[in-house]
Amino acid sequence: MQITLVIRWIIGLDEQNQPVFRRQTIKCARELTDAEAMQVAQILQKYSKYDADEVYVQTLRKAGEL
């Protein structure tokens, strides 16, 4: 099973003052709760010049062999 933390950052504004986003993915060694994922994002935001917009925990598992 692969666990990935995905953070969408607001990195600026375009010509029409619409937000411009960048997505960051971080592979995790273990399952994360929603609270842990938010805590990681808040810590990273504290040391970043960008603002976190959305936080996701993605879980991928193999369904089987074909």
PDBQT receptor file of N, H, CA, C and O in Angstrom, charges set to zero:
ATOM      1  N   MET A   1       0.849  -1.173   0.000  1.00  0.00    +0.000 N 
ATOM      2  CA  MET A   1       0.000   0.000   0.000  1.00  0.00    +0.000 C 
ATOM      3  C   MET A   1       0.898   1.241   0.000  1.00  0.00    +0.000 C 
ATOM      4  O   MET A   1       1.916   1.283   0.691  1.00  0.00    +0.000 OA
ATOM      5  N   GLN A   2       0.510   2.233  -0.773  1.00  0.00    +0.000 N 
ATOM      6  H   GLN A   2      -0.317   2.199  -1.334  1.00  0.00    +0.000 HD
ATOM      7  CA  GLN A   2       1.263   3.472  -0.851  1.00  0.00    +0.000 C 
ATOM      8  C   GLN A   2       0.414   4.615  -0.304  1.00  0.00    +0.000 C 
ATOM      9  O   GLN A   2      -0.717   4.825  -0.742  1.00  0.00    +0.000 OA
ATOM     10  N   ILE A   3       0.963   5.343   0.646  1.00  0.00    +0.000 N 
ATOM     11  H   ILE A   3       1.882   5.174   1.002  1.00  0.00    +0.000 HD
ATOM     12  CA  ILE A   3       0.288   6.482   1.257  1.00  0.00    +0.000 C 
ATOM     13  C   ILE A   3       0.992   7.753   0.791  1.00  0.00    +0.000 C 
ATOM     14  O   ILE A   3       2.217   7.851   0.867  1.00  0.00    +0.000 OA
ATOM     15  N   THR A   4       0.222   8.721   0.313  1.00  0.00    +0.000 N 
ATOM     16  H   THR A   4      -0.773   8.642   0.252  1.00  0.00    +0.000 HD
ATOM     17  CA  THR A   4       0.784   9.976  -0.167  1.00  0.00    +0.000 C 
ATOM     18  C   THR A   4       0.016  11.147   0.440  1.00  0.00    +0.000 C 
ATOM     19  O   THR A   4      -1.215  11.164   0.442  1.00  0.00    +0.000 OA
ATOM     20  N   LEU A   5       0.757  12.115   0.953  1.00  0.00    +0.000 N 
ATOM     21  H   LEU A   5       1.757  12.101   0.951  1.00  0.00    +0.000 HD
ATOM     22  CA  LEU A   5       0.176  13.367   1.427  1.00  0.00    +0.000 C 
ATOM     23  C   LEU A   5       0.267  14.362   0.277  1.00  0.00    +0.000 C 
ATOM     24  O   LEU A   5       1.346  14.577  -0.276  1.00  0.00    +0.000 OA
ATOM     25  N   VAL A   6      -0.852  14.964  -0.082  1.00  0.00    +0.000 N 
ATOM     26  H   VAL A   6      -1.728  14.789   0.367  1.00  0.00    +0.000 HD
ATOM     27  CA  VAL A   6      -0.892  15.924  -1.181  1.00  0.00    +0.000 C 
ATOM     28  C   VAL A   6      -1.319  17.276  -0.624  1.00  0.00    +0.000 C 
ATOM     29  O   VAL A   6      -2.356  17.391   0.030  1.00  0.00    +0.000 OA
ATOM     30  N   ILE A   7      -0.509  18.296  -0.889  1.00  0.00    +0.000 N 
ATOM     31  H   ILE A   7       0.333  18.203  -1.420  1.00  0.00    +0.000 HD
ATOM     32  CA  ILE A   7      -0.812  19.651  -0.435  1.00  0.00    +0.000 C 
ATOM     33  C   ILE A   7      -0.915  20.547  -1.670  1.00  0.00    +0.000 C 
ATOM     34  O   ILE A   7      -0.022  20.552  -2.517  1.00  0.00    +0.000 OA
ATOM     35  N   ARG A   8      -2.000  21.296  -1.765  1.00  0.00    +0.000 N 
ATOM     36  H   ARG A   8      -2.726  21.291  -1.077  1.00  0.00    +0.000 HD
ATOM     37  CA  ARG A   8      -2.145  22.268  -2.852  1.00  0.00    +0.000 C 
ATOM     38  C   ARG A   8      -1.839  23.649  -2.281  1.00  0.00    +0.000 C 
ATOM     39  O   ARG A   8      -2.501  24.116  -1.354  1.00  0.00    +0.000 OA
ATOM     40  N   TRP A   9      -0.817  24.293  -2.855  1.00  0.00    +0.000 N 
ATOM     41  H   TRP A   9      -0.279  23.914  -3.608  1.00  0.00    +0.000 HD
ATOM     42  CA  TRP A   9      -0.350  25.593  -2.399  1.00  0.00    +0.000 C 
ATOM     43  C   TRP A   9      -0.860  26.692  -3.318  1.00  0.00    +0.000 C 
ATOM     44  O   TRP A   9      -0.959  26.495  -4.529  1.00  0.00    +0.000 OA
ATOM     45  N   ILE A  10      -1.183  27.848  -2.749  1.00  0.00    +0.000 N 
ATOM     46  H   ILE A  10      -1.102  28.008  -1.765  1.00  0.00    +0.000 HD
ATOM     47  CA  ILE A  10      -1.453  29.053  -3.532  1.00  0.00    +0.000 C 
ATOM     48  C   ILE A  10      -0.107  29.767  -3.661  1.00  0.00    +0.000 C 
ATOM     49  O   ILE A  10       0.477  30.206  -2.670  1.00  0.00    +0.000 OA
ATOM     50  N   ILE A  11       0.375  29.873  -4.913  1.00  0.00    +0.000 N 
ATOM     51  H   ILE A  11      -0.099  29.517  -5.717  1.00  0.00    +0.000 HD
ATOM     52  CA  ILE A  11       1.714  30.445  -5.112  1.00  0.00    +0.000 C 
ATOM     53  C   ILE A  11       1.682  31.864  -5.664  1.00  0.00    +0.000 C 
ATOM     54  O   ILE A  11       2.728  32.485  -5.849  1.00  0.00    +0.000 OA
ATOM     55  N   GLY A  12       0.487  32.376  -5.927  1.00  0.00    +0.000 N 
ATOM     56  H   GLY A  12      -0.363  31.872  -5.777  1.00  0.00    +0.000 HD
ATOM     57  CA  GLY A  12       0.380  33.742  -6.430  1.00  0.00    +0.000 C 
ATOM     58  C   GLY A  12      -0.958  33.967  -7.093  1.00  0.00    +0.000 C 
ATOM     59  O   GLY A  12      -1.889  33.172  -6.958  1.00  0.00    +0.000 OA
ATOM     60  N   LEU A  13      -1.029  35.083  -7.821  1.00  0.00    +0.000 N 
ATOM     61  H   LEU A  13      -0.273  35.728  -7.931  1.00  0.00    +0.000 HD
ATOM     62  CA  LEU A  13      -2.244  35.449  -8.540  1.00  0.00    +0.000 C 
ATOM     63  C   LEU A  13      -1.902  35.690 -10.004  1.00  0.00    +0.000 C 
ATOM     64  O   LEU A  13      -0.815  36.170 -10.324  1.00  0.00    +0.000 OA
ATOM     65  N   ASP A  14      -2.841  35.353 -10.899  1.00  0.00    +0.000 N 
ATOM     66  H   ASP A  14      -3.724  34.962 -10.640  1.00  0.00    +0.000 HD
ATOM     67  CA  ASP A  14      -2.621  35.604 -12.322  1.00  0.00    +0.000 C 
ATOM     68  C   ASP A  14      -3.105  37.015 -12.674  1.00  0.00    +0.000 C 
ATOM     69  O   ASP A  14      -3.431  37.809 -11.792  1.00  0.00    +0.000 OA
ATOM     70  N   GLU A  15      -3.145  37.313 -13.982  1.00  0.00    +0.000 N 
ATOM     71  H   GLU A  15      -2.880  36.668 -14.698  1.00  0.00    +0.000 HD
ATOM     72  CA  GLU A  15      -3.513  38.651 -14.444  1.00  0.00    +0.000 C 
ATOM     73  C   GLU A  15      -4.937  39.050 -14.059  1.00  0.00    +0.000 C 
ATOM     74  O   GLU A  15      -5.229  40.236 -13.905  1.00  0.00    +0.000 OA
ATOM     75  N   GLN A  16      -5.836  38.050 -13.901  1.00  0.00    +0.000 N 
ATOM     76  H   GLN A  16      -5.599  37.087 -14.027  1.00  0.00    +0.000 HD
ATOM     77  CA  GLN A  16      -7.219  38.329 -13.513  1.00  0.00    +0.000 C 
ATOM     78  C   GLN A  16      -7.445  38.200 -12.002  1.00  0.00    +0.000 C 
ATOM     79  O   GLN A  16      -8.585  38.087 -11.550  1.00  0.00    +0.000 OA
ATOM     80  N   ASN A  17      -6.377  38.217 -11.237  1.00  0.00    +0.000 N 
ATOM     81  H   ASN A  17      -5.451  38.309 -11.604  1.00  0.00    +0.000 HD
ATOM     82  CA  ASN A  17      -6.422  38.073  -9.781  1.00  0.00    +0.000 C 
ATOM     83  C   ASN A  17      -6.995  36.733  -9.328  1.00  0.00    +0.000 C 
ATOM     84  O   ASN A  17      -7.554  36.638  -8.236  1.00  0.00    +0.000 OA
ATOM     85  N   GLN A  18      -6.862  35.698 -10.158  1.00  0.00    +0.000 N 
ATOM     86  H   GLN A  18      -6.407  35.775 -11.045  1.00  0.00    +0.000 HD
ATOM     87  CA  GLN A  18      -7.268  34.345  -9.796  1.00  0.00    +0.000 C 
ATOM     88  C   GLN A  18      -6.049  33.637  -9.194  1.00  0.00    +0.000 C 
ATOM     89  O   GLN A  18      -4.929  33.846  -9.660  1.00  0.00    +0.000 OA
ATOM     90  N   PRO A  19      -6.249  32.805  -8.170  1.00  0.00    +0.000 N 
ATOM     91  CA  PRO A  19      -5.102  32.126  -7.550  1.00  0.00    +0.000 C 
ATOM     92  C   PRO A  19      -4.428  31.147  -8.515  1.00  0.00    +0.000 C 
ATOM     93  O   PRO A  19      -5.076  30.506  -9.342  1.00  0.00    +0.000 OA
ATOM     94  N   VAL A  20      -3.115  31.060  -8.377  1.00  0.00    +0.000 N 
ATOM     95  H   VAL A  20      -2.588  31.581  -7.705  1.00  0.00    +0.000 HD
ATOM     96  CA  VAL A  20      -2.308  30.095  -9.126  1.00  0.00    +0.000 C 
ATOM     97  C   VAL A  20      -1.867  29.033  -8.119  1.00  0.00    +0.000 C 
ATOM     98  O   VAL A  20      -1.360  29.361  -7.046  1.00  0.00    +0.000 OA
ATOM     99  N   PHE A  21      -2.060  27.764  -8.469  1.00  0.00    +0.000 N 
ATOM    100  H   PHE A  21      -2.471  27.497  -9.341  1.00  0.00    +0.000 HD
ATOM    101  CA  PHE A  21      -1.806  26.674  -7.531  1.00  0.00    +0.000 C 
ATOM    102  C   PHE A  21      -0.610  25.836  -7.955  1.00  0.00    +0.000 C 
ATOM    103  O   PHE A  21      -0.290  25.748  -9.140  1.00  0.00    +0.000 OA
ATOM    104  N   ARG A  22       0.039  25.232  -6.990  1.00  0.00    +0.000 N 
ATOM    105  H   ARG A  22      -0.221  25.304  -6.027  1.00  0.00    +0.000 HD
ATOM    106  CA  ARG A  22       1.067  24.223  -7.217  1.00  0.00    +0.000 C 
ATOM    107  C   ARG A  22       0.775  23.075  -6.269  1.00  0.00    +0.000 C 
ATOM    108  O   ARG A  22       0.421  23.287  -5.109  1.00  0.00    +0.000 OA
ATOM    109  N   ARG A  23       0.925  21.869  -6.765  1.00  0.00    +0.000 N 
ATOM    110  H   ARG A  23       1.213  21.696  -7.707  1.00  0.00    +0.000 HD
ATOM    111  CA  ARG A  23       0.634  20.678  -5.958  1.00  0.00    +0.000 C 
ATOM    112  C   ARG A  23       1.948  20.033  -5.511  1.00  0.00    +0.000 C 
ATOM    113  O   ARG A  23       2.883  19.899  -6.302  1.00  0.00    +0.000 OA
ATOM    114  N   GLN A  24       2.010  19.642  -4.258  1.00  0.00    +0.000 N 
ATOM    115  H   GLN A  24       1.251  19.750  -3.615  1.00  0.00    +0.000 HD
ATOM    116  CA  GLN A  24       3.174  18.945  -3.697  1.00  0.00    +0.000 C 
ATOM    117  C   GLN A  24       2.722  17.582  -3.195  1.00  0.00    +0.000 C 
ATOM    118  O   GLN A  24       1.700  17.477  -2.516  1.00  0.00    +0.000 OA
ATOM    119  N   THR A  25       3.475  16.541  -3.523  1.00  0.00    +0.000 N 
ATOM    120  H   THR A  25       4.305  16.626  -4.074  1.00  0.00    +0.000 HD
ATOM    121  CA  THR A  25       3.166  15.198  -3.028  1.00  0.00    +0.000 C 
ATOM    122  C   THR A  25       4.330  14.705  -2.182  1.00  0.00    +0.000 C 
ATOM    123  O   THR A  25       5.496  14.890  -2.529  1.00  0.00    +0.000 OA
ATOM    124  N   ILE A  26       3.987  14.077  -1.067  1.00  0.00    +0.000 N 
ATOM    125  H   ILE A  26       3.040  13.927  -0.785  1.00  0.00    +0.000 HD
ATOM    126  CA  ILE A  26       4.981  13.553  -0.134  1.00  0.00    +0.000 C 
ATOM    127  C   ILE A  26       4.616  12.109   0.173  1.00  0.00    +0.000 C 
ATOM    128  O   ILE A  26       3.524  11.840   0.673  1.00  0.00    +0.000 OA
ATOM    129  N   LYS A  27       5.519  11.175  -0.121  1.00  0.00    +0.000 N 
ATOM    130  H   LYS A  27       6.407  11.393  -0.527  1.00  0.00    +0.000 HD
ATOM    131  CA  LYS A  27       5.274   9.776   0.210  1.00  0.00    +0.000 C 
ATOM    132  C   LYS A  27       5.435   9.579   1.708  1.00  0.00    +0.000 C 
ATOM    133  O   LYS A  27       6.367  10.106   2.315  1.00  0.00    +0.000 OA
ATOM    134  N   CYS A  28       4.530   8.822   2.296  1.00  0.00    +0.000 N 
ATOM    135  H   CYS A  28       3.774   8.394   1.802  1.00  0.00    +0.000 HD
ATOM    136  CA  CYS A  28       4.530   8.598   3.746  1.00  0.00    +0.000 C 
ATOM    137  C   CYS A  28       4.848   7.139   4.043  1.00  0.00    +0.000 C 
ATOM    138  O   CYS A  28       4.481   6.242   3.284  1.00  0.00    +0.000 OA
ATOM    139  N   ALA A  29       5.528   6.921   5.142  1.00  0.00    +0.000 N 
ATOM    140  H   ALA A  29       5.826   7.650   5.758  1.00  0.00    +0.000 HD
ATOM    141  CA  ALA A  29       5.920   5.570   5.536  1.00  0.00    +0.000 C 
ATOM    142  C   ALA A  29       4.765   4.806   6.193  1.00  0.00    +0.000 C 
ATOM    143  O   ALA A  29       4.801   3.580   6.291  1.00  0.00    +0.000 OA
ATOM    144  N   ARG A  30       3.748   5.536   6.639  1.00  0.00    +0.000 N 
ATOM    145  H   ARG A  30       3.718   6.532   6.560  1.00  0.00    +0.000 HD
ATOM    146  CA  ARG A  30       2.616   4.894   7.316  1.00  0.00    +0.000 C 
ATOM    147  C   ARG A  30       1.347   5.681   7.048  1.00  0.00    +0.000 C 
ATOM    148  O   ARG A  30       1.388   6.787   6.511  1.00  0.00    +0.000 OA
ATOM    149  N   GLU A  31       0.226   5.101   7.426  1.00  0.00    +0.000 N 
ATOM    150  H   GLU A  31       0.192   4.202   7.862  1.00  0.00    +0.000 HD
ATOM    151  CA  GLU A  31      -1.084   5.746   7.286  1.00  0.00    +0.000 C 
ATOM    152  C   GLU A  31      -1.119   7.015   8.142  1.00  0.00    +0.000 C 
ATOM    153  O   GLU A  31      -0.568   7.043   9.242  1.00  0.00    +0.000 OA
ATOM    154  N   LEU A  32      -1.767   8.061   7.632  1.00  0.00    +0.000 N 
ATOM    155  H   LEU A  32      -2.214   8.039   6.737  1.00  0.00    +0.000 HD
ATOM    156  CA  LEU A  32      -1.922   9.309   8.367  1.00  0.00    +0.000 C 
ATOM    157  C   LEU A  32      -3.395   9.548   8.672  1.00  0.00    +0.000 C 
ATOM    158  O   LEU A  32      -4.265   9.277   7.844  1.00  0.00    +0.000 OA
ATOM    159  N   THR A  33      -3.660  10.054   9.858  1.00  0.00    +0.000 N 
ATOM    160  H   THR A  33      -2.954  10.275  10.530  1.00  0.00    +0.000 HD
ATOM    161  CA  THR A  33      -5.015  10.512  10.151  1.00  0.00    +0.000 C 
ATOM    162  C   THR A  33      -5.179  11.899   9.526  1.00  0.00    +0.000 C 
ATOM    163  O   THR A  33      -4.197  12.529   9.135  1.00  0.00    +0.000 OA
ATOM    164  N   ASP A  34      -6.411  12.363   9.434  1.00  0.00    +0.000 N 
ATOM    165  H   ASP A  34      -7.209  11.851   9.752  1.00  0.00    +0.000 HD
ATOM    166  CA  ASP A  34      -6.656  13.706   8.908  1.00  0.00    +0.000 C 
ATOM    167  C   ASP A  34      -5.970  14.760   9.767  1.00  0.00    +0.000 C 
ATOM    168  O   ASP A  34      -5.414  15.727   9.245  1.00  0.00    +0.000 OA
ATOM    169  N   ALA A  35      -6.009  14.576  11.067  1.00  0.00    +0.000 N 
ATOM    170  H   ALA A  35      -6.460  13.791  11.491  1.00  0.00    +0.000 HD
ATOM    171  CA  ALA A  35      -5.387  15.537  11.986  1.00  0.00    +0.000 C 
ATOM    172  C   ALA A  35      -3.874  15.580  11.785  1.00  0.00    +0.000 C 
ATOM    173  O   ALA A  35      -3.279  16.658  11.803  1.00  0.00    +0.000 OA
ATOM    174  N   GLU A  36      -3.247  14.422  11.595  1.00  0.00    +0.000 N 
ATOM    175  H   GLU A  36      -3.730  13.546  11.580  1.00  0.00    +0.000 HD
ATOM    176  CA  GLU A  36      -1.803  14.384  11.353  1.00  0.00    +0.000 C 
ATOM    177  C   GLU A  36      -1.449  15.045  10.030  1.00  0.00    +0.000 C 
ATOM    178  O   GLU A  36      -0.453  15.762   9.940  1.00  0.00    +0.000 OA
ATOM    179  N   ALA A  37      -2.254  14.811   9.009  1.00  0.00    +0.000 N 
ATOM    180  H   ALA A  37      -3.064  14.228   9.083  1.00  0.00    +0.000 HD
ATOM    181  CA  ALA A  37      -2.015  15.417   7.699  1.00  0.00    +0.000 C 
ATOM    182  C   ALA A  37      -2.107  16.945   7.796  1.00  0.00    +0.000 C 
ATOM    183  O   ALA A  37      -1.275  17.657   7.233  1.00  0.00    +0.000 OA
ATOM    184  N   MET A  38      -3.102  17.432   8.498  1.00  0.00    +0.000 N 
ATOM    185  H   MET A  38      -3.778  16.853   8.955  1.00  0.00    +0.000 HD
ATOM    186  CA  MET A  38      -3.245  18.876   8.678  1.00  0.00    +0.000 C 
ATOM    187  C   MET A  38      -2.079  19.455   9.466  1.00  0.00    +0.000 C 
ATOM    188  O   MET A  38      -1.608  20.553   9.173  1.00  0.00    +0.000 OA
ATOM    189  N   GLN A  39      -1.616  18.715  10.463  1.00  0.00    +0.000 N 
ATOM    190  H   GLN A  39      -1.999  17.822  10.701  1.00  0.00    +0.000 HD
ATOM    191  CA  GLN A  39      -0.497  19.184  11.272  1.00  0.00    +0.000 C 
ATOM    192  C   GLN A  39       0.772  19.282  10.429  1.00  0.00    +0.000 C 
ATOM    193  O   GLN A  39       1.517  20.254  10.554  1.00  0.00    +0.000 OA
ATOM    194  N   VAL A  40       1.030  18.300   9.580  1.00  0.00    +0.000 N 
ATOM    195  H   VAL A  40       0.425  17.510   9.478  1.00  0.00    +0.000 HD
ATOM    196  CA  VAL A  40       2.194  18.343   8.686  1.00  0.00    +0.000 C 
ATOM    197  C   VAL A  40       2.092  19.550   7.764  1.00  0.00    +0.000 C 
ATOM    198  O   VAL A  40       3.068  20.280   7.588  1.00  0.00    +0.000 OA
ATOM    199  N   ALA A  41       0.922  19.767   7.177  1.00  0.00    +0.000 N 
ATOM    200  H   ALA A  41       0.129  19.174   7.321  1.00  0.00    +0.000 HD
ATOM    201  CA  ALA A  41       0.727  20.897   6.265  1.00  0.00    +0.000 C 
ATOM    202  C   ALA A  41       0.938  22.229   6.987  1.00  0.00    +0.000 C 
ATOM    203  O   ALA A  41       1.535  23.148   6.427  1.00  0.00    +0.000 OA
ATOM    204  N   GLN A  42       0.458  22.337   8.211  1.00  0.00    +0.000 N 
ATOM    205  H   GLN A  42      -0.027  21.590   8.667  1.00  0.00    +0.000 HD
ATOM    206  CA  GLN A  42       0.619  23.576   8.978  1.00  0.00    +0.000 C 
ATOM    207  C   GLN A  42       2.084  23.830   9.300  1.00  0.00    +0.000 C 
ATOM    208  O   GLN A  42       2.534  24.975   9.264  1.00  0.00    +0.000 OA
ATOM    209  N   ILE A  43       2.828  22.785   9.611  1.00  0.00    +0.000 N 
ATOM    210  H   ILE A  43       2.463  21.854   9.639  1.00  0.00    +0.000 HD
ATOM    211  CA  ILE A  43       4.256  22.941   9.897  1.00  0.00    +0.000 C 
ATOM    212  C   ILE A  43       4.994  23.387   8.638  1.00  0.00    +0.000 C 
ATOM    213  O   ILE A  43       5.815  24.304   8.690  1.00  0.00    +0.000 OA
ATOM    214  N   LEU A  44       4.702  22.738   7.503  1.00  0.00    +0.000 N 
ATOM    215  H   LEU A  44       4.035  21.994   7.461  1.00  0.00    +0.000 HD
ATOM    216  CA  LEU A  44       5.352  23.128   6.249  1.00  0.00    +0.000 C 
ATOM    217  C   LEU A  44       4.980  24.556   5.850  1.00  0.00    +0.000 C 
ATOM    218  O   LEU A  44       5.825  25.303   5.357  1.00  0.00    +0.000 OA
ATOM    219  N   GLN A  45       3.724  24.934   6.061  1.00  0.00    +0.000 N 
ATOM    220  H   GLN A  45       3.037  24.327   6.462  1.00  0.00    +0.000 HD
ATOM    221  CA  GLN A  45       3.289  26.288   5.722  1.00  0.00    +0.000 C 
ATOM    222  C   GLN A  45       4.023  27.330   6.556  1.00  0.00    +0.000 C 
ATOM    223  O   GLN A  45       4.315  28.426   6.079  1.00  0.00    +0.000 OA
ATOM    224  N   LYS A  46       4.315  26.983   7.792  1.00  0.00    +0.000 N 
ATOM    225  H   LYS A  46       4.077  26.093   8.180  1.00  0.00    +0.000 HD
ATOM    226  CA  LYS A  46       5.012  27.898   8.692  1.00  0.00    +0.000 C 
ATOM    227  C   LYS A  46       6.385  28.290   8.140  1.00  0.00    +0.000 C 
ATOM    228  O   LYS A  46       6.849  29.409   8.360  1.00  0.00    +0.000 OA
ATOM    229  N   TYR A  47       7.034  27.367   7.424  1.00  0.00    +0.000 N 
ATOM    230  H   TYR A  47       6.657  26.458   7.246  1.00  0.00    +0.000 HD
ATOM    231  CA  TYR A  47       8.368  27.610   6.890  1.00  0.00    +0.000 C 
ATOM    232  C   TYR A  47       8.360  27.923   5.393  1.00  0.00    +0.000 C 
ATOM    233  O   TYR A  47       9.419  27.989   4.769  1.00  0.00    +0.000 OA
ATOM    234  N   SER A  48       7.188  28.114   4.820  1.00  0.00    +0.000 N 
ATOM    235  H   SER A  48       6.327  28.061   5.326  1.00  0.00    +0.000 HD
ATOM    236  CA  SER A  48       7.051  28.378   3.392  1.00  0.00    +0.000 C 
ATOM    237  C   SER A  48       6.602  29.813   3.171  1.00  0.00    +0.000 C 
ATOM    238  O   SER A  48       6.024  30.441   4.059  1.00  0.00    +0.000 OA
ATOM    239  N   LYS A  49       6.874  30.321   1.978  1.00  0.00    +0.000 N 
ATOM    240  H   LYS A  49       7.343  29.811   1.257  1.00  0.00    +0.000 HD
ATOM    241  CA  LYS A  49       6.363  31.656   1.647  1.00  0.00    +0.000 C 
ATOM    242  C   LYS A  49       4.980  31.576   1.007  1.00  0.00    +0.000 C 
ATOM    243  O   LYS A  49       4.396  32.607   0.674  1.00  0.00    +0.000 OA
ATOM    244  N   TYR A  50       4.444  30.358   0.830  1.00  0.00    +0.000 N 
ATOM    245  H   TYR A  50       4.918  29.521   1.100  1.00  0.00    +0.000 HD
ATOM    246  CA  TYR A  50       3.137  30.140   0.214  1.00  0.00    +0.000 C 
ATOM    247  C   TYR A  50       2.116  29.704   1.256  1.00  0.00    +0.000 C 
ATOM    248  O   TYR A  50       2.474  29.307   2.365  1.00  0.00    +0.000 OA
ATOM    249  N   ASP A  51       0.838  29.783   0.887  1.00  0.00    +0.000 N 
ATOM    250  H   ASP A  51       0.547  30.106  -0.014  1.00  0.00    +0.000 HD
ATOM    251  CA  ASP A  51      -0.254  29.355   1.764  1.00  0.00    +0.000 C 
ATOM    252  C   ASP A  51      -0.816  28.030   1.271  1.00  0.00    +0.000 C 
ATOM    253  O   ASP A  51      -1.063  27.864   0.076  1.00  0.00    +0.000 OA
ATOM    254  N   ALA A  52      -1.020  27.086   2.184  1.00  0.00    +0.000 N 
ATOM    255  H   ALA A  52      -0.820  27.221   3.154  1.00  0.00    +0.000 HD
ATOM    256  CA  ALA A  52      -1.654  25.816   1.837  1.00  0.00    +0.000 C 
ATOM    257  C   ALA A  52      -3.144  26.064   1.636  1.00  0.00    +0.000 C 
ATOM    258  O   ALA A  52      -3.785  26.751   2.431  1.00  0.00    +0.000 OA
ATOM    259  N   ASP A  53      -3.687  25.493   0.558  1.00  0.00    +0.000 N 
ATOM    260  H   ASP A  53      -3.167  24.934  -0.088  1.00  0.00    +0.000 HD
ATOM    261  CA  ASP A  53      -5.095  25.686   0.230  1.00  0.00    +0.000 C 
ATOM    262  C   ASP A  53      -5.907  24.441   0.563  1.00  0.00    +0.000 C 
ATOM    263  O   ASP A  53      -6.973  24.539   1.169  1.00  0.00    +0.000 OA
ATOM    264  N   GLU A  54      -5.407  23.265   0.169  1.00  0.00    +0.000 N 
ATOM    265  H   GLU A  54      -4.540  23.185  -0.324  1.00  0.00    +0.000 HD
ATOM    266  CA  GLU A  54      -6.091  21.998   0.417  1.00  0.00    +0.000 C 
ATOM    267  C   GLU A  54      -5.065  20.931   0.779  1.00  0.00    +0.000 C 
ATOM    268  O   GLU A  54      -3.914  20.970   0.343  1.00  0.00    +0.000 OA
ATOM    269  N   VAL A  55      -5.523  19.969   1.597  1.00  0.00    +0.000 N 
ATOM    270  H   VAL A  55      -6.458  19.937   1.950  1.00  0.00    +0.000 HD
ATOM    271  CA  VAL A  55      -4.665  18.867   2.031  1.00  0.00    +0.000 C 
ATOM    272  C   VAL A  55      -5.423  17.565   1.822  1.00  0.00    +0.000 C 
ATOM    273  O   VAL A  55      -6.580  17.437   2.223  1.00  0.00    +0.000 OA
ATOM    274  N   TYR A  56      -4.758  16.593   1.187  1.00  0.00    +0.000 N 
ATOM    275  H   TYR A  56      -3.819  16.696   0.861  1.00  0.00    +0.000 HD
ATOM    276  CA  TYR A  56      -5.355  15.286   0.928  1.00  0.00    +0.000 C 
ATOM    277  C   TYR A  56      -4.428  14.187   1.403  1.00  0.00    +0.000 C 
ATOM    278  O   TYR A  56      -3.207  14.347   1.390  1.00  0.00    +0.000 OA
ATOM    279  N   VAL A  57      -5.002  13.074   1.821  1.00  0.00    +0.000 N 
ATOM    280  H   VAL A  57      -5.993  12.944   1.831  1.00  0.00    +0.000 HD
ATOM    281  CA  VAL A  57      -4.244  11.844   2.056  1.00  0.00    +0.000 C 
ATOM    282  C   VAL A  57      -4.752  10.837   1.030  1.00  0.00    +0.000 C 
ATOM    283  O   VAL A  57      -5.927  10.470   1.032  1.00  0.00    +0.000 OA
ATOM    284  N   GLN A  58      -3.850  10.396   0.152  1.00  0.00    +0.000 N 
ATOM    285  H   GLN A  58      -2.895  10.694   0.150  1.00  0.00    +0.000 HD
ATOM    286  CA  GLN A  58      -4.210   9.415  -0.868  1.00  0.00    +0.000 C 
ATOM    287  C   GLN A  58      -3.670   8.052  -0.469  1.00  0.00    +0.000 C 
ATOM    288  O   GLN A  58      -2.524   7.929  -0.036  1.00  0.00    +0.000 OA
ATOM    289  N   THR A  59      -4.499   7.037  -0.617  1.00  0.00    +0.000 N 
ATOM    290  H   THR A  59      -5.430   7.137  -0.968  1.00  0.00    +0.000 HD
ATOM    291  CA  THR A  59      -4.097   5.660  -0.340  1.00  0.00    +0.000 C 
ATOM    292  C   THR A  59      -4.265   4.851  -1.620  1.00  0.00    +0.000 C 
ATOM    293  O   THR A  59      -5.364   4.765  -2.168  1.00  0.00    +0.000 OA
ATOM    294  N   LEU A  60      -3.175   4.263  -2.092  1.00  0.00    +0.000 N 
ATOM    295  H   LEU A  60      -2.282   4.333  -1.647  1.00  0.00    +0.000 HD
ATOM    296  CA  LEU A  60      -3.228   3.403  -3.273  1.00  0.00    +0.000 C 
ATOM    297  C   LEU A  60      -2.876   1.987  -2.839  1.00  0.00    +0.000 C 
ATOM    298  O   LEU A  60      -1.871   1.753  -2.167  1.00  0.00    +0.000 OA
ATOM    299  N   ARG A  61      -3.714   1.068  -3.233  1.00  0.00    +0.000 N 
ATOM    300  H   ARG A  61      -4.530   1.258  -3.779  1.00  0.00    +0.000 HD
ATOM    301  CA  ARG A  61      -3.407  -0.323  -2.963  1.00  0.00    +0.000 C 
ATOM    302  C   ARG A  61      -3.699  -1.140  -4.190  1.00  0.00    +0.000 C 
ATOM    303  O   ARG A  61      -4.595  -0.827  -4.974  1.00  0.00    +0.000 OA
ATOM    304  N   LYS A  62      -2.943  -2.172  -4.342  1.00  0.00    +0.000 N 
ATOM    305  H   LYS A  62      -2.215  -2.426  -3.705  1.00  0.00    +0.000 HD
ATOM    306  CA  LYS A  62      -3.090  -3.049  -5.488  1.00  0.00    +0.000 C 
ATOM    307  C   LYS A  62      -4.326  -3.906  -5.309  1.00  0.00    +0.000 C 
ATOM    308  O   LYS A  62      -4.490  -4.546  -4.270  1.00  0.00    +0.000 OA
ATOM    309  N   ALA A  63      -5.199  -3.927  -6.308  1.00  0.00    +0.000 N 
ATOM    310  H   ALA A  63      -5.065  -3.408  -7.152  1.00  0.00    +0.000 HD
ATOM    311  CA  ALA A  63      -6.426  -4.699  -6.234  1.00  0.00    +0.000 C 
ATOM    312  C   ALA A  63      -6.181  -6.164  -6.553  1.00  0.00    +0.000 C 
ATOM    313  O   ALA A  63      -6.913  -7.028  -6.072  1.00  0.00    +0.000 OA
ATOM    314  N   GLY A  64      -5.166  -6.460  -7.356  1.00  0.00    +0.000 N 
ATOM    315  H   GLY A  64      -4.571  -5.758  -7.748  1.00  0.00    +0.000 HD
ATOM    316  CA  GLY A  64      -4.872  -7.837  -7.718  1.00  0.00    +0.000 C 
ATOM    317  C   GLY A  64      -4.117  -7.921  -9.023  1.00  0.00    +0.000 C 
ATOM    318  O   GLY A  64      -3.851  -6.904  -9.663  1.00  0.00    +0.000 OA
ATOM    319  N   GLU A  65      -3.776  -9.117  -9.413  1.00  0.00    +0.000 N 
ATOM    320  H   GLU A  65      -3.992  -9.944  -8.893  1.00  0.00    +0.000 HD
ATOM    321  CA  GLU A  65      -3.048  -9.361 -10.658  1.00  0.00    +0.000 C 
ATOM    322  C   GLU A  65      -4.031  -9.640 -11.775  1.00  0.00    +0.000 C 
ATOM    323  O   GLU A  65      -5.093 -10.215 -11.538  1.00  0.00    +0.000 OA
ATOM    324  N   LEU A  66      -3.695  -9.244 -12.980  1.00  0.00    +0.000 N 
ATOM    325  H   LEU A  66      -2.832  -8.778 -13.172  1.00  0.00    +0.000 HD
ATOM    326  CA  LEU A  66      -4.500  -9.546 -14.171  1.00  0.00    +0.000 C 
ATOM    327  C   LEU A  66      -3.815 -10.601 -15.013  1.00  0.00    +0.000 C 
ATOM    328  O   LEU A  66      -4.336 -10.989 -16.059  1.00  0.00    +0.000 OA
TER     329      LEU A  66
